[in-house]
Amino acid sequence: GAGVSQSPSNKVTEKGKDVELRCDPISGHTALYWYRQSLGQGLEFLIYFQGNSAPDKSGLPSDRFSAERTGGSVSTLTIQRTQQEDSAVYLCASSSDPPYEQYFGPGTRLTVT
Amino acid sequence: KQEVTQIPAALSVPEGENLVLNCSFTDSAIYNLQWFRQDPGKGLTSLLLIQSSQREQTSGRLNASLDKSSGRSTLYIAASQPGDSATYLCAVGAGKSTFGDGTTLTVKP
């Protein structure tokens, strides 16, 4: 079946603009995760959803970042008033019920100029 | 706070060698541990997942082991090939997963 998809694949935006990143998980997967990978850095956890609820938002870097998930499916990550340090690859993953094996999408490369 | 370390950061081997990648974690109360590979400019591909109650998992030329008590996991790659060249990442936990920084493997023909 189809894997995790993300859109757009690349996004270039000007500093101060808002951006929305989209993630379509594997059909039937109940959990969805967002990570950030900056150049030369490891993966940084941002947030995860179980169904439409986000039990852990502790990884969101600032209040400029928000995420939602609707219908237990698609998720959007919104970054308001983008800054240059937001430039990174944003990765989404989904998993089914235990043992919660994560499957990743190809990522969205965000460049803030 | 869980911390995950992968050693070495980079490894270069000739084709055909067997090799071991290491992953260590500080909090042994983990739910699972997952190994991934990442090719340049790509997302992560799941290789193996070991649940906390398991000791090892095998898939083809790959074998991953888990020792919770010592906070360690190893990924064994048999008969390495140039196509195995990639960055290998381990991650612990379900929900809020913690990743290591990875080991970049180069297999020379």
Chai-1 contact restraints between the chains, C-beta under 6 A:
chainA,res_idxA,chainB,res_idxB,connection_type,confidence,min_distance_angstrom,max_distance_angstrom,comment,restraint_id
A,G42,B,F99,contact,1.0,0.0,6.0,A-B,restraint_1
A,G42,B,D101,contact,1.0,0.0,6.0,A-B,restraint_2
A,L43,B,F99,contact,1.0,0.0,6.0,A-B,restraint_3
A,F45,B,K96,contact,1.0,0.0,6.0,A-B,restraint_4
A,Y48,B,G95,contact,1.0,0.0,6.0,A-B,restraint_5
A,D56,B,K96,contact,1.0,0.0,6.0,A-B,restraint_6
A,P99,B,N32,contact,1.0,0.0,6.0,A-B,restraint_7
A,P99,B,Q51,contact,1.0,0.0,6.0,A-B,restraint_8
A,Y100,B,A94,contact,1.0,0.0,6.0,A-B,restraint_9
A,E101,B,L49,contact,1.0,0.0,6.0,A-B,restraint_10
A,F104,B,G43,contact,1.0,0.0,6.0,A-B,restraint_11
A,F104,B,L44,contact,1.0,0.0,6.0,A-B,restraint_12
A,G105,B,G43,contact,1.0,0.0,6.0,A-B,restraint_13
A,P106,B,G43,contact,1.0,0.0,6.0,A-B,restraint_14
A,G107,B,G43,contact,1.0,0.0,6.0,A-B,restraint_15
